[in-house]
Amino acid sequence: MNNMENVLHLYLCKLRIIGKIPVGGKIDITNNDLNIYTPNFFNWVYRKVNGDCKDNAALYLLNLYKDVINISEQVMYEIELERSEILKKKKFSILISLTEKLKESIYGIKNLIDTYKNYLKITSQLECLEHDVIIPHYKRLINFIPSEFHTDILKTSITYSNIDNAVFKTRIRSLSENNASYVYEENSQDNKEEDIEENETKKDIPNDGKKTIKINRSEPIKIQNKKKHKQPVYST
C-alpha cells in the first residue's frame, strides 16, 4: 500500500468507528486516538486527567470530517485527470468505499446529538456538522460517482431528524441522490390533530372540499393630526 492508501485506510477506520457509536454513546479521543467511550469510573478519571471532554470531541470530529473532505476531493481530482480506465475504476472503488463510510457515520453523529441533547452548544455544533458539512459533501460525492457504480448502500436515501420545539413537530429530511424533500410528522406527544378555534375573527369557508381560513381584520383607527399652534412673534 502506498502512502495515499494508508491515509485512506486510517480515515475509513475512523468513519467506521463513528458509525458504530450506539444510542447514548460517546467518543474517547484520548491521545488523539478515536475510540468509543466505555462508561466507567476509571475511564472517566482517565479522560479528565488527559483533558478529554465533549467540547474537544466536537472539535475533533469537525477537523476529522474536513480531512475526509480534502482527501475525497483529491481523489476526485485524480479521477478526472486519469486516462487509464483500469486505474480510474480503482480510484472510483476507493471513493465509493469512502462515500459509504461517510454515509454510515451519520448514524453515529445522530446518536451523539441525542447523547448531548441537554447541552445546546454541543448539540448545535454536531447538527451543523451533520447538516452543513457531511450531508452536502455526501450529495456531491453521489453526484460525482456514476450511477452504474452505486452500491445498495449508496442507493438508499438518508433520513435525519431534528425537533422543532416551537411547534412540537419532528421534521424528517429525506435526501435522495438528486434532491432533498421535507416531510413533517407529528411528534409522539402530539399525535392528535390540532383543533382550529372558531371565533369572531376566523371563519371556515368551503373551497372545493378544502377548508381555508379567512381572517377578518379590523379597520385601522384613524388618528387626527393635531394642529400645531404657531408661536407668537414678538417685535423688538
Residue pairs with C-beta under 8 A, 6 or more apart in sequence:
1 9
5 94
7 71
8 71
8 94
8 97
8 98
11 64
11 67
11 68
11 71
11 98
12 97
12 98
12 101
14 34
14 64
15 68
15 98
15 101
15 102
15 104
15 105
16 101
16 104
16 105
17 27
17 34
17 35
17 36
17 108
18 27
18 34
18 61
18 105
18 108
18 109
19 101
19 104
19 105
19 106
19 107
19 108
20 36
20 108
21 27
21 36
21 107
21 108
21 109
21 111
21 112
22 36
22 111
23 111
23 114
23 115
24 111
24 114
24 115
25 36
25 37
25 108
25 111
25 112
25 115
26 36
26 37
26 39
26 54
26 57
26 112
26 115
27 34
27 35
27 36
27 37
27 57
27 60
27 61
27 112
28 34
28 35
28 36
28 37
28 38
28 43
28 47
28 52
29 35
29 52
29 56
29 57
29 60
30 46
30 47
30 50
30 52
31 50
32 60
34 60
34 64
37 43
37 47
47 53
54 116
54 119
54 122
55 121
55 122
58 122
58 125
58 126
58 129
61 109
61 126
61 129
62 125
62 129
62 133
65 129
65 133
65 134
65 137
66 133
68 98
68 102
69 133
69 137
71 98
72 95
72 98
72 99
72 102
72 137
72 141
75 91
75 94
75 95
75 98
76 95
76 141
76 144
78 91
79 88
79 91
79 92
79 95
82 88
82 91
92 145
92 146
92 149
95 141
95 144
95 145
96 145
96 149
96 151
96 154
98 141
99 138
99 141
99 142
99 145
99 154
100 151
100 153
100 154
102 134
102 137
102 138
102 141
103 138
103 153
103 154
103 158
104 153
105 134
106 130
106 134
106 135
106 138
106 158
106 160
109 126
109 129
109 130
109 134
110 130
110 160
112 126
113 123
113 126
113 127
113 130
116 122
116 123
116 126
117 123
127 162
130 160
131 160
135 158
135 160
135 175
138 158
138 175
139 175
139 177
139 180
142 150
142 154
142 177
143 177
143 178
145 154
147 177
150 177
154 177
155 177
157 174
157 175
157 176
157 177
158 174
158 175
159 172
159 173
159 174
159 175
160 172
160 173
161 170
161 171
161 172
161 173
162 170
162 171
163 170
163 187
164 170
164 171
168 187
168 189
168 190
169 184
169 185
169 186
169 187
169 190
170 184
170 185
170 186
170 187
171 182
171 183
171 184
171 185
172 182
172 183
172 184
172 185
173 180
173 181
173 182
173 183
174 180
174 181
174 182
174 183
196 202
196 204
196 213
198 204
200 216
201 215
201 216
201 217
202 213
202 214
202 215
202 216
203 213
203 214
203 216
204 211
204 212
204 213
205 211
205 212
205 214
